[in-house]
């Protein structure tokens, strides 16, 4: 779980760096771009951030579900083997 938190924090930090680069770097690099266009672009990026975060929040749960599914499959395969070990007289009949 710690890895997912670290990845989330790194992703958020990178997103902030991208927003800062667009907000402060683009006017210097591209002086012909109007401020309204930059503001609209930043607003669109912020609007998209919500659904992206929602998708990324589900990833750890999907990984945990996959691990649980594998453990359940392993357990269901072990149960018949354990029953045969506990009751060897059934094997002779």
CNS distance restraints for C-alpha pairs under 8 A (distance, minus, plus):
assign (resid   1 and name CA) (resid   5 and name CA) 6.51 0.50 0.50
assign (resid   1 and name CA) (resid  60 and name CA) 7.14 0.50 0.50
assign (resid   2 and name CA) (resid   6 and name CA) 6.20 0.50 0.50
assign (resid   3 and name CA) (resid   7 and name CA) 6.08 0.50 0.50
assign (resid   4 and name CA) (resid   8 and name CA) 6.04 0.50 0.50
assign (resid   4 and name CA) (resid  60 and name CA) 6.67 0.50 0.50
assign (resid   5 and name CA) (resid   9 and name CA) 6.19 0.50 0.50
assign (resid   6 and name CA) (resid  10 and name CA) 6.15 0.50 0.50
assign (resid   7 and name CA) (resid  11 and name CA) 6.03 0.50 0.50
assign (resid   8 and name CA) (resid  12 and name CA) 6.15 0.50 0.50
assign (resid   8 and name CA) (resid  56 and name CA) 7.90 0.50 0.50
assign (resid   9 and name CA) (resid  13 and name CA) 6.11 0.50 0.50
assign (resid  10 and name CA) (resid  14 and name CA) 6.13 0.50 0.50
assign (resid  11 and name CA) (resid  15 and name CA) 6.15 0.50 0.50
assign (resid  12 and name CA) (resid  16 and name CA) 6.31 0.50 0.50
assign (resid  13 and name CA) (resid  17 and name CA) 6.29 0.50 0.50
assign (resid  14 and name CA) (resid  18 and name CA) 6.19 0.50 0.50
assign (resid  15 and name CA) (resid  19 and name CA) 6.25 0.50 0.50
assign (resid  16 and name CA) (resid  20 and name CA) 6.13 0.50 0.50
assign (resid  17 and name CA) (resid  21 and name CA) 6.03 0.50 0.50
assign (resid  18 and name CA) (resid  22 and name CA) 6.17 0.50 0.50
assign (resid  19 and name CA) (resid  23 and name CA) 5.98 0.50 0.50
assign (resid  19 and name CA) (resid  42 and name CA) 6.73 0.50 0.50
assign (resid  20 and name CA) (resid  24 and name CA) 5.73 0.50 0.50
assign (resid  20 and name CA) (resid  25 and name CA) 7.28 0.50 0.50
assign (resid  21 and name CA) (resid  25 and name CA) 4.72 0.50 0.50
assign (resid  21 and name CA) (resid  26 and name CA) 6.73 0.50 0.50
assign (resid  22 and name CA) (resid  26 and name CA) 5.16 0.50 0.50
assign (resid  22 and name CA) (resid  27 and name CA) 7.95 0.50 0.50
assign (resid  22 and name CA) (resid  38 and name CA) 7.36 0.50 0.50
assign (resid  22 and name CA) (resid  42 and name CA) 7.57 0.50 0.50
assign (resid  23 and name CA) (resid  27 and name CA) 7.25 0.50 0.50
assign (resid  23 and name CA) (resid  38 and name CA) 6.76 0.50 0.50
assign (resid  23 and name CA) (resid  39 and name CA) 7.79 0.50 0.50
assign (resid  23 and name CA) (resid  42 and name CA) 7.46 0.50 0.50
assign (resid  24 and name CA) (resid  28 and name CA) 7.08 0.50 0.50
assign (resid  25 and name CA) (resid  29 and name CA) 6.07 0.50 0.50
assign (resid  26 and name CA) (resid  30 and name CA) 5.41 0.50 0.50
assign (resid  26 and name CA) (resid  31 and name CA) 7.49 0.50 0.50
assign (resid  26 and name CA) (resid  33 and name CA) 7.92 0.50 0.50
assign (resid  27 and name CA) (resid  31 and name CA) 5.05 0.50 0.50
assign (resid  27 and name CA) (resid  32 and name CA) 7.74 0.50 0.50
assign (resid  27 and name CA) (resid  33 and name CA) 6.68 0.50 0.50
assign (resid  27 and name CA) (resid  35 and name CA) 7.93 0.50 0.50
assign (resid  33 and name CA) (resid  37 and name CA) 6.97 0.50 0.50
assign (resid  33 and name CA) (resid  38 and name CA) 7.41 0.50 0.50
assign (resid  34 and name CA) (resid  38 and name CA) 6.78 0.50 0.50
assign (resid  35 and name CA) (resid  39 and name CA) 6.16 0.50 0.50
assign (resid  36 and name CA) (resid  40 and name CA) 6.08 0.50 0.50
assign (resid  37 and name CA) (resid  41 and name CA) 6.08 0.50 0.50
assign (resid  38 and name CA) (resid  42 and name CA) 6.15 0.50 0.50
assign (resid  39 and name CA) (resid  43 and name CA) 6.14 0.50 0.50
assign (resid  40 and name CA) (resid  44 and name CA) 6.20 0.50 0.50
assign (resid  41 and name CA) (resid  45 and name CA) 6.32 0.50 0.50
assign (resid  42 and name CA) (resid  46 and name CA) 6.19 0.50 0.50
assign (resid  43 and name CA) (resid  47 and name CA) 6.06 0.50 0.50
assign (resid  44 and name CA) (resid  48 and name CA) 6.18 0.50 0.50
assign (resid  45 and name CA) (resid  49 and name CA) 6.23 0.50 0.50
assign (resid  46 and name CA) (resid  50 and name CA) 7.38 0.50 0.50
assign (resid  48 and name CA) (resid  52 and name CA) 6.50 0.50 0.50
assign (resid  49 and name CA) (resid  53 and name CA) 6.06 0.50 0.50
assign (resid  50 and name CA) (resid  54 and name CA) 6.26 0.50 0.50
assign (resid  51 and name CA) (resid  55 and name CA) 6.29 0.50 0.50
assign (resid  52 and name CA) (resid  56 and name CA) 6.22 0.50 0.50
assign (resid  53 and name CA) (resid  57 and name CA) 6.01 0.50 0.50
assign (resid  54 and name CA) (resid  58 and name CA) 6.70 0.50 0.50
assign (resid  55 and name CA) (resid  59 and name CA) 6.92 0.50 0.50
assign (resid  56 and name CA) (resid  60 and name CA) 7.97 0.50 0.50
assign (resid  57 and name CA) (resid  61 and name CA) 7.79 0.50 0.50
assign (resid  58 and name CA) (resid  62 and name CA) 6.32 0.50 0.50
assign (resid  59 and name CA) (resid  63 and name CA) 6.28 0.50 0.50
assign (resid  60 and name CA) (resid  64 and name CA) 6.18 0.50 0.50
assign (resid  61 and name CA) (resid  65 and name CA) 6.07 0.50 0.50
assign (resid  62 and name CA) (resid  66 and name CA) 6.20 0.50 0.50
assign (resid  63 and name CA) (resid  67 and name CA) 6.31 0.50 0.50
assign (resid  64 and name CA) (resid  68 and name CA) 6.13 0.50 0.50
assign (resid  65 and name CA) (resid  69 and name CA) 6.08 0.50 0.50
assign (resid  66 and name CA) (resid  70 and name CA) 6.30 0.50 0.50
assign (resid  67 and name CA) (resid  71 and name CA) 6.26 0.50 0.50
assign (resid  68 and name CA) (resid  72 and name CA) 6.14 0.50 0.50
assign (resid  69 and name CA) (resid  73 and name CA) 6.21 0.50 0.50
assign (resid  70 and name CA) (resid  74 and name CA) 6.17 0.50 0.50
assign (resid  71 and name CA) (resid  75 and name CA) 6.11 0.50 0.50
assign (resid  72 and name CA) (resid  76 and name CA) 6.12 0.50 0.50
assign (resid  73 and name CA) (resid  77 and name CA) 6.31 0.50 0.50
assign (resid  74 and name CA) (resid  78 and name CA) 6.31 0.50 0.50
assign (resid  75 and name CA) (resid  79 and name CA) 6.17 0.50 0.50
assign (resid  76 and name CA) (resid  80 and name CA) 7.45 0.50 0.50
assign (resid  77 and name CA) (resid  81 and name CA) 7.24 0.50 0.50
assign (resid  78 and name CA) (resid  82 and name CA) 6.16 0.50 0.50
assign (resid  79 and name CA) (resid  83 and name CA) 6.24 0.50 0.50
assign (resid  80 and name CA) (resid  84 and name CA) 6.29 0.50 0.50
assign (resid  81 and name CA) (resid  85 and name CA) 6.36 0.50 0.50
assign (resid  82 and name CA) (resid  86 and name CA) 6.19 0.50 0.50
assign (resid  83 and name CA) (resid  87 and name CA) 6.15 0.50 0.50
assign (resid  84 and name CA) (resid  88 and name CA) 5.86 0.50 0.50
assign (resid  84 and name CA) (resid  90 and name CA) 7.49 0.50 0.50
assign (resid  84 and name CA) (resid  91 and name CA) 7.18 0.50 0.50
assign (resid  87 and name CA) (resid  91 and name CA) 7.67 0.50 0.50
assign (resid  88 and name CA) (resid  92 and name CA) 7.23 0.50 0.50
assign (resid  89 and name CA) (resid  93 and name CA) 6.88 0.50 0.50
